[in-house]
Amino acid sequence: MRVLLDTSVLILAMNDDPKLSDAARSEIQQAAIVYVSAASIWEIGIKAGIGKLKINLDRLIPCLQEAGFEQLTVTWEHAKAVSDLPEYHKDPFDRMLIAQAQTEPLRLLTHDKTLLQYSDLVTLIPPHRAP
């Protein structure tokens, strides 16, 4: 199984945040390959730049490599696939992740149930560990 992490799942995983459920951790650990999209790094960079996130990209990228995550670049095919998506979701970063998941194909791990409307490749994972 090859998976793509959405940005929020990526952040939780890299911070070993207790909000990341055991089910999500298991999905990530069992994956043959875990991809992180360049679009997620772009989104994190924007949010860090405007103060919405406190993440140092100079530290994050080597940590992603150490964790064994694979880089997923944004291709022309991915960009074109975004234009073919229905307007279920307005967020451009989420739309790119959906396009990448469909084009490659990859399972997209997300907390955003709105994305389920796009494809059975979207896997909704619980956002918190069960008490």
C-alpha positions in Angstrom: 0.0 0.0 0.0 1.3 3.4 -1.0 -0.1 6.4 0.9 0.0 10.2 0.7 -0.3 12.2 3.9 -2.4 15.3 4.0 -0.8 18.3 5.6 -2.5 18.0 9.0 -1.8 14.3 9.3 1.8 15.0 8.3 2.2 17.7 11.0 0.8 15.4 13.7 3.0 12.5 12.6 6.2 14.5 12.5 5.5 16.0 16.0 4.5 12.5 17.3 1.4 14.3 18.5 -0.9 12.4 20.8 -3.8 13.7 18.7 -2.7 11.3 15.9 -4.8 8.2 16.5 -3.4 4.7 16.8 -5.3 3.8 13.6 -3.5 6.6 11.8 -0.1 5.5 13.2 -0.8 2.0 12.1 -1.8 3.0 8.5 1.5 5.0 8.2 3.6 2.2 9.7 2.0 -0.5 7.5 2.4 1.5 4.2 5.0 0.2 1.8 5.8 3.8 0.8 4.6 7.1 2.5 4.6 10.1 0.3 4.7 13.8 1.3 3.6 16.2 -1.4 5.5 19.3 -2.3 2.1 21.0 -2.0 2.1 20.2 1.7 5.5 21.7 2.2 4.3 24.8 0.2 1.2 25.0 2.5 3.3 24.7 5.6 5.7 27.4 4.3 2.9 29.8 3.7 1.2 29.2 7.1 4.6 29.5 8.9 5.3 32.7 7.0 2.0 34.3 8.2 2.4 33.0 11.7 -0.4 30.3 11.7 2.2 27.5 12.2 5.4 27.4 14.1 7.4 25.0 11.9 11.0 25.4 10.7 11.1 24.0 7.2 14.9 23.8 7.4 14.5 21.3 10.1 11.4 19.6 8.8 12.7 18.5 5.4 15.7 16.5 6.8 13.3 15.0 9.4 11.0 13.8 6.6 14.0 12.2 4.9 15.1 10.6 8.1 11.6 9.2 8.7 11.8 7.5 5.3 9.1 9.6 3.7 9.2 10.0 -0.1 8.9 13.3 -1.9 6.0 13.7 -4.3 6.6 16.5 -6.7 3.7 18.4 -8.4 3.6 17.4 -12.1 1.8 18.8 -15.1 -0.6 15.9 -14.9 -1.4 16.6 -11.3 -2.0 20.3 -12.0 -4.3 19.4 -15.0 -6.2 16.8 -12.8 -7.1 19.6 -10.4 -9.1 21.4 -13.1 -11.1 18.2 -13.6 -12.2 17.9 -10.0 -15.7 18.8 -8.9 -16.0 21.8 -6.5 -16.6 19.8 -3.3 -13.7 21.5 -1.6 -12.3 25.0 -2.2 -8.9 24.6 -0.5 -6.3 24.6 -3.3 -3.8 22.4 -1.3 -6.4 19.8 -0.6 -7.5 19.8 -4.2 -3.9 19.2 -5.3 -3.5 16.3 -2.8 -6.7 14.7 -4.2 -5.5 15.2 -7.8 -2.2 13.6 -6.9 -3.8 10.7 -5.1 -6.1 10.0 -8.1 -3.3 10.4 -10.7 -0.7 8.2 -9.1 -2.9 6.4 -7.6 -2.2 6.7 -3.8 -4.4 6.4 -0.7 -4.8 9.8 0.8 -4.8 9.8 4.6 -6.8 12.7 6.0 -9.0 13.9 8.8 -11.2 16.0 6.4 -14.4 14.1 5.7 -15.3 16.5 2.9 -12.5 14.9 0.8 -14.3 11.5 0.9 -16.7 12.8 -1.8 -13.8 12.7 -4.3 -12.7 9.1 -4.3 -12.5 5.8 -2.6 -8.8 6.4 -2.5 -9.4 8.9 0.4 -9.1 7.2 3.8 -10.6 9.1 6.7 -8.6 8.5 9.8 -9.8 9.4 13.3 -8.2 12.7 14.5 -7.6 11.6 18.1 -6.6 8.5 20.0 -9.5 6.7 21.7 -9.5 7.4 25.4 
